[in-house]
Amino acid sequence: MRIPALALCVALLTVSCGSLKGEFAMRKAPDDTYRKIHGSPEFTMDEEIQWVYSIAAVRSPGTVGVLLMKKEIVWVEVSHRNESVNPQNRVVYGIISGLPEGHYRLVLNNINKGRMIDELYFSVYAP
């Protein structure tokens, strides 16, 4: 009985150690520093928001897919791009600007492993 339980624990640790986890932070134009995101932020349509996702640890070079979606009847793709990460460059940057009013979802995917890294929901409203 102990061998299967031990094998399961080792398998779960192996899977979790290979994941790219981190946290989102944002800043508005006059700010000098990024602030960590808690909850679902809201922005006006005329604001330009710089966002960053800092990955805690990257063991080997890889590719992060950045997908922005807008909520319509279903989630609709607004934009997508790929970013390279490695042990020396563990940060993904982006800008939120010029979006119409609505609810949005920013999704980061580990392209190499086909897994979602993280997601951020936010809203844009008219000033």
Backbone hydrogen bonds, N-H to C=O, Kabsch-Sander energy under -0.5 kcal/mol:
donor,donor_aa,acceptor,acceptor_aa,energy
5,A,1,M,-1.3
6,L,2,R,-2.6
7,A,3,I,-2.6
8,L,4,P,-2.3
9,C,5,A,-2.1
10,V,6,L,-2.3
11,A,7,A,-2.3
12,L,8,L,-2.4
13,L,9,C,-2.3
14,T,10,V,-2.2
15,V,11,A,-2.1
16,S,12,L,-2.4
17,C,13,L,-2.2
18,G,14,T,-0.9
19,S,16,S,-1.1
21,K,19,S,-0.9
23,E,54,S,-1.6
25,A,52,V,-2.1
26,M,35,R,-2.5
27,R,50,Q,-2.1
29,A,48,E,-0.7
31,D,28,K,-1.2
35,R,26,M,-2.8
37,I,24,F,-1.7
43,F,123,S,-2.4
45,M,125,Y,-1.8
47,E,44,T,-1.4
49,I,47,E,-0.5
49,I,96,I,-2.8
50,Q,27,R,-2.7
51,W,49,I,-0.5
51,W,94,G,-2.6
52,V,25,A,-2.5
53,Y,92,V,-2.6
54,S,23,E,-2.1
55,I,53,Y,-0.6
55,I,90,R,-2.9
56,A,21,K,-3.0
62,G,85,V,-2.7
64,V,83,E,-3.5
65,G,63,T,-0.5
65,G,109,N,-2.8
66,V,81,R,-3.4
67,L,65,G,-0.6
67,L,107,V,-2.9
68,L,79,S,-2.7
69,M,105,R,-2.6
70,K,76,V,-2.8
71,K,103,H,-2.9
72,E,70,K,-0.7
72,E,74,V,-2.4
76,V,70,K,-2.9
78,V,68,L,-3.3
79,S,68,L,-1.6
81,R,66,V,-1.7
83,E,64,V,-2.7
85,V,62,G,-2.3
86,N,89,N,-2.0
90,R,88,Q,-0.5
92,V,53,Y,-2.2
94,G,51,W,-1.9
96,I,49,I,-3.3
97,S,95,I,-0.6
98,G,45,M,-0.6
102,G,124,V,-2.6
104,Y,122,F,-3.4
105,R,69,M,-2.4
106,L,120,L,-3.2
107,V,67,L,-3.2
107,V,105,R,-0.6
108,L,118,D,-2.8
109,N,65,G,-2.5
110,N,115,R,-3.8
111,I,63,T,-2.0
111,I,109,N,-1.1
112,N,63,T,-0.7
114,G,110,N,-1.6
115,R,110,N,-1.4
117,I,108,L,-3.2
118,D,108,L,-1.4
120,L,106,L,-2.3
122,F,104,Y,-2.0
123,S,41,P,-2.1
124,V,102,G,-2.9
125,Y,43,F,-2.6
